[in-house]
C-alpha cells in the first residue's frame, strides 16, 4: 500500500468523525443501531399525600411517638381577696361569742354563724372568724377553728368550742361543731324546730368501760343538711336493759352540717363527720322497739326525764 493511499484513508476517517461530531452537537443525530437502542424507563410520579394520613402509612412509616398534648384545664378564677373586718376588742369578743352561740347570727341550721354549706366560701367565713381572733389552722381544704367560750355558756366548763370546716374548692361543704351549746340545741327544742327526723340511730355498750357507760343518740335530717349527736355518758344498766337519758347539762350535742343538695345518708355522715368513729349503731326501732313517730311525740315535750331503753344482749360483743 502506497503512502498516498494510506494518507487518503486516514484523512477520510478524520473527516467522517468530524462530520459525526458536528451532527451530534448540532442536531442530536447520530448513527442508530437497533441492537443498542435504550428502552425508555417509565417515570413514577409522586402524588401528594392527603392531609389525613392513613393508618397504613402510619404503620409503614414509623416515626417517633409523641404523647398527645393534654387538654388544658379551664383556668380557675381565684375569688377576690376580701378586706379584713375590723378586729373586735378582746374585752368585747366573749359577748359576741355568747350571742352567736345563743342566736346563731340569726340563721337556722345548717347555717352556722352566717356560713351556709354549699354557698359560703371559706374566705368569707375566715374573714368573720378573724374579726374576734379565733384560732385558725388550715391544711389542704380542711380548717380547724378553736373559739374561746365564756364560762357561763357551758356549765361543763370546757372553755372552748371546736369548728371544723371542709372547703376543698373554697366553697364550704361541711361544718362540724363540737360541742354545740346544749341550751340552744337541746333535744326537745330541736324536735320542735326541725320536726320529725328522717332517721334515728343509737349506740351503746353491754357494760361500763373505764367507769362510764355512754349512750349515743343520732338524729338525721338529710333533706335539711343537719345531723345531731347527743351522748349520755352516765347511762344505767337495770334489769338487763341500758337506759340513756339526755339531760340538758350533761349531754351537749355535736352538730354535722352539710348542703341539703347533697342529702347524705346516715352511713355517709358517720364516715365523713367527727362523730365517734368505730361505733356500732342500730336504728331506733331495732334497738328499742320504738318507732320514730313515737319517739318524736314523746321527746319533743320532754323536760329531760324521758329516757330510751335497749336490751343489753343487742350490744354484747361491741
Secondary structure, DSSP 8 states (H G I E B T S, - for coil): --HHHHHHHHHHHHHHHHHHHHHHHHH------GGG--------------SS--HHHHHHS----------------------------HHHHHHHHHHHHHHGGG--TT-BTTB-TTTSBHHHHHHHHHTTT-EEEEETTEEEEEEE--TTT-TT---EEEEEEE-TTSB--EEEEES--TTTS-HHHHHHHH-S-SEEEEE--SS-BTTBB-EEEEEEEGGGTEEEEEEETB-EEETTEEEEE--TTT---EEEEE-TTT---HHHHHHHSSS-TT---EEHHHHHS--HHHHHHHHTT--S--EEEEEGGGGTT-
